[in-house]
Every structure is written in C-alpha cells, then in structure tokens.
Amino acid sequence: MPDAFTTGVLRDLSIYISIATALALAGYWMMRRYRPEFAWNHEGQVLSRPYAAPDLMLLAGLGLFFILAIQPHEAGEAGEGAGMSAGGLVASMVFNLLVCVALLTYLHRIRGLNPAELFGMQHIHWRSLALVVLVFAVIILISVNLVSAATVKWLEKFWPDQQPQETVRAFQESGSVGFRFLVIIAAVVIAPLAEETLFRGFVYGVLKRYTDAPFAALASSLMFAVIHMHVGSLLPLCMLAVLFCLAYEITGCLLAPMLLHAMFNSASILGMMFLDVN
C-alpha cells in the first residue's frame, strides 16, 4: 500500500475533485435553467441522454465510497517489505470484475438500458475503429511517455525517493512466472474491461449528460488517475484517460478505449520485461 503521505495527498485530491464536480454540476444546471439556448451536452458519438438522476446518485455514492476507502496508513504498516501477493492480485481482479458485472446488471435490470447499445457495441464499424485505434495508439505511446518522463524529472526536485506503482514494483521484483502471468492478465484483460466500462462507459457518460463532453472527460480522467493510487502517475494517467475519452467520442464505441487500454498496458509490460522501465 502507498505510504501515509501519498495516501493523504491522494485522498485530499479526490475530495477536491468531488467538490469541483459537484459545483460544476450545480453551475451547469443553473446555466441550462436560465440560459436554455446553450446546448451544453452536445450528443456527439457517445450516448449520454439515456442516463438520468439515479445514475448521478449512484456515481456520487461510488465517489463517496472510494474517498472513505482511502485511509492513511501509519509508518511501518506499508514498509519496504510489503508487497503484492498473488492472492491479493486475484482478489483485486475478482473485485474489479464484480464491480463491472454489478454495473452492467444495474443498467440492464434496474434502469432498463441496453449496455451494448449504450456503449456503441451493437453495430461496430471495424475499419474505422481500427484506424482510430492505430492512430491513437501512436499518439498515446509518444505523448504519455513524454509526459511521464517530464513528471518524474519534475518530482525528483522535491520528492527524490518516489517509488513505482505497487503492481509495477511487484512485477519487477517477482521471480515467479505464475505471478507475472497474473499481472499480465490483470493489466491486459481485466483492467481494460472493468475500468473502461466504469470510467469511460459510466462515469464519462453520466457526467457528459449533466455537464458537457470536455468537462466530463477532464473530471472522469482525474478520477481514473487518482484511483491508481500513485502520485507520480497522476498527470500521465490523466492525459491517457483524456485520450481514451477522445477516442471513445470519435468512434462512439467503448471497444476503442478498451483496445487502447490493453495496448498501452501491453507496451508497458514489455518495457518492464525487456527495457527495465520503472
């Protein structure tokens, strides 16, 4: 687990993001009420109008749950020897899948929505999808790595002893083929499915419904970055998530950010295996 200082920073940041989002929602509501000529939530390629007030309440509940789950640890609780175990990794994978299934069940059974239609998965234009994914893959690999290198260099000025993400460190230090295989499955299969369904499919869609696409992309991307619990990765992950949102908006298909997410994580793992990338 992250140390107490890191956890405190991330918890404070998540609170600030939540407050800013709540204020933005109120501001957009007032603008729509008193300035109806402004179409703040242009439909674009991503469906957002099917979302309603219950979905916004669920999003608020998920945000509150996450904030309450971030608890600072006393020094020594997460010492140098604390590492990620195979059991903990499997538990994390199962939890992520259960959240994904629960969300899809809620949308289908309770809200009466068709997730495949909502996420643009019913009629996929494979040729245009492949083109967008390839173009964005190049943009992401170049831009995100540049931002990551610049962020690390900047943080070294006042935070020289920062550590890589817990999963990255565990992968690099583990000599177990089985554990490394679990990390690859978690990063290349589970994370793209679960995180894209939650953050791009649900969070971005709900926020777009009640604000607009640019704000929804920024807010959902900040949430995505914070939930990874690593200060050094905040800016690169936020940028990565914004690009995921843009690819999703261009194609209207959630498969685009899913594929990009899997490709980015695959490239990161290959870098850790062969290039000793931290």
N, C-alpha and C positions, 0 to 999 in steps of 0.2 A: 504493500500500500504506500501511497505518497506520504512524505513527512508532514508534520503538523503545519509548518509554514505554507507549504504548497497547497495542502488541503484547505487551509484558511483563505488563501488568495482565491482559489477556485470557487469556494463557497460564496465569498463576498461578490465575486464577479457574476456568479449565477443569480444572486439576489438583485444586483444592478440590472442585469439583462431582463429579469422578470418585471422589475418596476418600470423600466423603459418600455417594455412591450405593453404592459397594462396602460401606461399613459398614452402610448401611440394608439392603442385600440380605442380609448376614450376620445382622443383627438380626431381620429378618422370618423368615428360615429358622429361627432358634432359637425364635422365638415360635410358629411353626407346629409345630415339633417337640415343644416342651414344653407348649404351650397349644393343642392342636388344636381346642378348642371355639371359637376365634376364627376366623371366616371373613374373612381379611384381603383376599382378592381377589374381592369380590362381582362376579359376571359382568357385571351391568348390560347395556347395549345394545351395548357393544363387546366382540367376541370376544377373549379372551386365552388361554384354556386350550389352544388348539392349539399355542401356542408352547412350545418345550422348551429344554433345556440348550444345544444347538448354536446356537440363536438368541441366547441370552445371551452365548455366547462370541463370536459374530460382532459383537454390539453392543459388547462390550469391545474387540475388535480395531479397530472403526471409531473408537471413542473414542481409543484409543492413537494411531492413525494421525493423527487430527486434532490431537492435542496435539503430536506430533512435527513436524507440518507448520507449526505456528505458530513461526516463527523471528524473533527480534528483528532489526531492520534498523539498520545504522549510520546515524548522522545524515548526511543528504545522499543516501542511497540512495533515499529516498522524498521527494524535495524538493517544493517548491511546484509545479514544472512537471510533476511526474509525474502523469499522468492515465490514465484507462482508454481504451484504443483499441478500435476496432470489432473487430479481430482477437481481442483479449483477451476481449471480451464474448462473441463467438461461441464461443470455446474454452470459456469458463465454462458457456455454455448446453449445449454438447455434452457436457461432463463431467457436468453435473447429470443430463442425460437418460440417459447411460450408467450412472451410479450407480443411477438408478431402474430401468432395464431389468435391470441385473445383480441387483438386489434381488428383483425380481419373478421373474426366472428362477431364482434360488436358492430362493425359496419354493415355486415350482411344480415344478421339476425335481428339486431335491435334497431338499427337505423334504416333497414330495408334498402341498402345501396348495393350495387354490384361492384365489388372491388376491381374486377377485371376491366369493366367499363370506366370506372372512376380513375384508374391508373393508366388508361390507354393501352391495355394489353389485349384487347379483343381483336383489333384489326391492325396488325403491325406491318409497316412498310419497310421490309428488311433492307432494301438497297439504300434508302435514305438514312435509315437508322445506322447501318454500318458505316456510311460516310461520316455522319456526325460523330460517331464514337471514335473513329480513327483520327479525325481532326482534333477532337478534344483530348484524346489520349496524348497526342504530341504536345499540345498546349499545356496540359496538366503536368506531364513529366518534366518539362522545361521550367515552367513558371513556379510550380510548387517547390521544386528542389532549390531553385534560386532563392525564393523567399525563406525556405528552411535554413539554408546556409547563412543568409543575412541575419536571420533571427538569432541563430546560435552565436554568431560573431558579436552581435549587439548585447546579448545576455551575458556573455563572458566578461563584460566590463564590470558588472556588479553582481554576477551570480556564477562564479567560475566553476563551482563544484556540482553543477546540474547533472542529473542522471538521465539516461534514455528512458523511454516508456518501459513500464514493468514487463510487458509482453516481449518487447524487443530485447531487453536485458536477459530475460529467461531463455529466449530462443538462442541468443548468442552464447550463453554460459552452459546450456544443456548439452550433454553428450548423448542423450537418448534419441534414437531415431523415432521412436513412438511419440515422444513428447513433441518433437519438431513437426511430425506429421499432423498432430492435433492442432498445433499453431497454424499450420498451412490451411487446414480445413476451416478453422475459425476465421481466419483472415480472408480467405479467397471465396468461401461459400457462405458461411453463416452471417458474417458481418455485412456483406453486400445485400443479402436478402432481408435481414432483420432491420438494419439501420436505414436502408433506403426506404423500406416500407413505412417505418416510423417517421423519419425526419423529412424526406422529400415527399413521400406519399401523403402522410397525415399532417405533420406539423406545418410544412410549407403550404399545403393546400388549405388548411384551416386559416392560417394567418393571411394568406392571399385573399381569402373570402372576405375577411373583415378589415384588411388594410389595402395593400397593393403588392404587386409582384416584387419590386425592388426591396421594400421593407421586409416582406416575408422571407426573401432569400437571405438578407443580412441577418435577421433575427434567428431564423432556423439554423443558419450556418454557425452562428456564435454558440447556440445551444449544442450543436453537434460537436464543436471544438471542445467546449467545456466538459462534456460528458466523458471525454477520453482521459481526463484527469492528468494532464501533463502540460505545465505552463509553457515549456519550450516549443510545444507543437500547436499552441493556440492559433497563431497567425497563419501558419501553413495549412492547418486543417480547416480554418475558416475560409481561406481562399479556395481550397479544394472543394468545400461544400458549396460555395457560391457558383463555381464552375459546374458542379453537378446539377444545381438548380437551373442554370442556363441551358445545359444540355437537355434537361427534362422539359423545359419550356419550349425549346425549339422543336423537339420531336413529339411532345405530348405523351411520351411513353416512358413509364418508370423503368423499363428494361435498360434504357440508355444509361442513367446513373448507376444502375446495378452493375452493368458490364464495365463501366469506367472505374467503379469502386474496386471490382475484382481485379482489373488490370493494374491499377495503381498498387494495390496490396501485393500482387504477384511480383511486380517490379521491385517493391521494397524488400520482399523476402529474398529475391535473387541477389539484390545488393548486399543484404546481410550475409548471405551464404558465400558469395564469391568476391565481393569488393570490400568486406569488412566495414560496411556503412553503419554508423550508430544512429 
